[in-house]
Amino acid sequence: MSNKGVGPGVILLVLAGLWFLSRREAAEAAPAGVTYEEMIAQGWTPEELAKHYPDLKPVGAGPAEEEEEPEAVAGFSLRIVNAPAGAAKWNANFAEKSFGYDPMADSGWLSMDEAWEYPSDPLGVTTLRIWMVDAENNIVLDARNGGPVLDGVSYVFDASTQTLQE
């Protein structure tokens, strides 16, 4: 068996492999010492740069930020707006015997600017009670049967209209 040299098929195969490797490396790392602005000047579009060189950003753009998926929120939050004059603190609670809350879910007394972060699924209760007292513990607002209160929602109770809003 004699070796007469490398045929054209082998040369094409080697060239194709080198081309493939150069493309693969280009998709992983930006060219050393080349800026985003220089690549744009060479005719690259921002979309091409984002696809082939995701880490290459315009000067001053900062590092690439990864988008995080929002975490699932358990429970709900509730805050107060437009509280009546003189309201010093508020409380919210609910009881729904059919859902097994025993004795009830209660925020405890909160300052007017403090939110209630309830940690569990409220199961759509419709017995939410929100009440506010003044500095001498006189009731200045008592709203009952609010709801439904759903899991994963941030609520605002507008005391001026006594409405629960998402």
C-alpha positions in Angstrom: 0.0 0.0 0.0 1.6 3.2 -1.1 0.9 6.7 0.2 0.6 9.0 -2.7 -0.4 12.1 -0.7 -3.5 13.5 0.8 -6.5 13.6 -1.4 -8.8 16.6 -1.9 -11.5 15.0 0.2 -9.3 14.9 3.2 -8.3 18.5 2.8 -12.0 19.6 2.5 -12.8 17.6 5.6 -10.0 19.2 7.6 -11.0 22.7 6.4 -14.7 22.0 7.3 -13.6 20.9 10.8 -11.5 24.0 11.3 -14.4 26.2 10.1 -16.8 24.5 12.5 -14.4 24.9 15.4 -13.9 28.6 14.7 -17.7 29.1 14.6 -18.1 27.2 17.9 -15.5 29.2 19.7 -17.0 32.5 18.3 -20.3 31.6 20.0 -18.7 31.0 23.3 -16.3 34.0 23.7 -15.9 37.4 22.3 -12.7 38.1 20.2 -9.9 39.2 22.5 -9.4 42.9 22.6 -12.3 43.7 20.3 -15.0 46.0 21.7 -18.7 46.0 21.0 -18.4 49.3 19.2 -15.6 48.0 16.9 -17.8 45.0 16.0 -20.7 47.3 15.1 -18.3 49.4 13.0 -17.4 46.2 11.1 -21.0 45.6 10.2 -22.3 43.4 12.9 -25.9 44.1 14.1 -26.7 44.2 17.8 -28.9 41.1 17.3 -25.9 39.1 15.7 -23.7 40.2 18.6 -26.2 39.1 21.2 -26.5 35.7 19.5 -22.8 35.0 18.8 -21.2 37.0 21.6 -23.7 37.3 24.5 -21.0 38.6 26.9 -19.9 41.5 24.6 -21.8 44.6 25.6 -21.5 48.3 24.8 -19.1 50.4 26.9 -20.9 51.4 30.1 -23.6 48.7 29.7 -22.2 46.7 32.7 -22.2 42.9 33.0 -25.0 40.9 31.4 -27.8 40.3 33.9 -29.5 36.9 34.1 -33.2 37.1 34.1 -34.6 35.3 37.1 -38.0 33.7 37.1 -40.2 35.2 39.8 -40.6 33.0 42.8 -44.0 31.7 43.5 -45.5 33.8 46.3 -47.1 31.8 49.1 -49.9 33.5 51.0 -50.7 37.1 50.4 -49.8 40.5 51.6 -52.1 43.3 52.7 -51.4 47.0 53.3 -53.6 50.0 54.1 -54.0 53.3 52.2 -56.1 56.4 53.0 -56.6 55.5 56.7 -59.1 57.7 58.6 -57.8 60.6 60.6 -56.6 59.5 64.0 -56.1 55.8 63.1 -53.0 54.6 65.0 -52.9 50.9 64.3 -54.8 48.2 62.4 -55.6 44.5 62.5 -56.9 42.0 60.0 -58.2 38.6 60.6 -60.4 35.9 59.1 -62.0 32.6 60.1 -63.4 30.0 57.8 -64.5 26.9 59.6 -64.9 24.9 56.4 -61.2 25.5 55.7 -60.1 24.4 59.2 -58.6 27.6 60.4 -58.6 27.3 64.2 -59.2 29.6 65.8 -58.5 32.2 63.0 -55.8 33.9 61.1 -54.8 37.2 62.7 -52.3 39.9 61.7 -51.8 41.1 65.2 -51.7 44.9 65.7 -49.7 46.6 63.0 -48.7 50.2 62.6 -50.5 52.1 59.8 -47.5 51.9 57.4 -46.8 48.2 58.1 -48.0 45.4 55.8 -49.4 42.0 56.9 -47.5 39.2 55.2 -49.7 36.1 55.6 -47.5 33.0 54.8 -50.1 30.4 53.7 -52.8 29.9 51.1 -55.9 31.8 52.3 -58.1 29.5 50.1 -60.3 32.3 48.8 -61.7 33.3 52.2 -64.5 35.9 52.2 -64.5 36.6 55.9 -61.6 39.1 56.0 -62.2 41.7 58.7 -60.0 44.9 58.8 -60.3 47.3 61.7 -58.5 50.3 62.9 -58.2 52.0 66.3 -57.0 55.4 67.5 -54.3 56.0 70.2 -56.9 55.3 72.9 -58.1 52.0 71.3 -61.4 53.5 70.0 -62.5 51.8 66.8 -62.3 54.3 63.9 -63.1 51.7 61.1 -64.5 48.2 61.1 -64.9 46.6 57.6 -66.1 43.0 57.5 -66.6 40.2 54.9 -63.8 41.2 52.6 -62.6 38.9 50.0 -62.2 36.6 48.3 -58.5 36.6 49.4 -56.4 34.6 47.0 -52.9 33.0 47.2 -50.0 34.9 45.8 -51.7 38.3 45.6 -50.6 41.6 47.1 -53.7 43.5 48.3 -54.3 47.1 49.2 -57.2 48.0 51.4 -58.4 51.6 50.6 -59.9 52.7 53.9 -61.6 55.7 52.3 -63.8 53.4 50.1 -63.5 50.3 52.2 -62.4 48.3 49.1 -59.9 45.5 48.8 -57.8 46.0 45.6 -55.1 43.9 44.0 
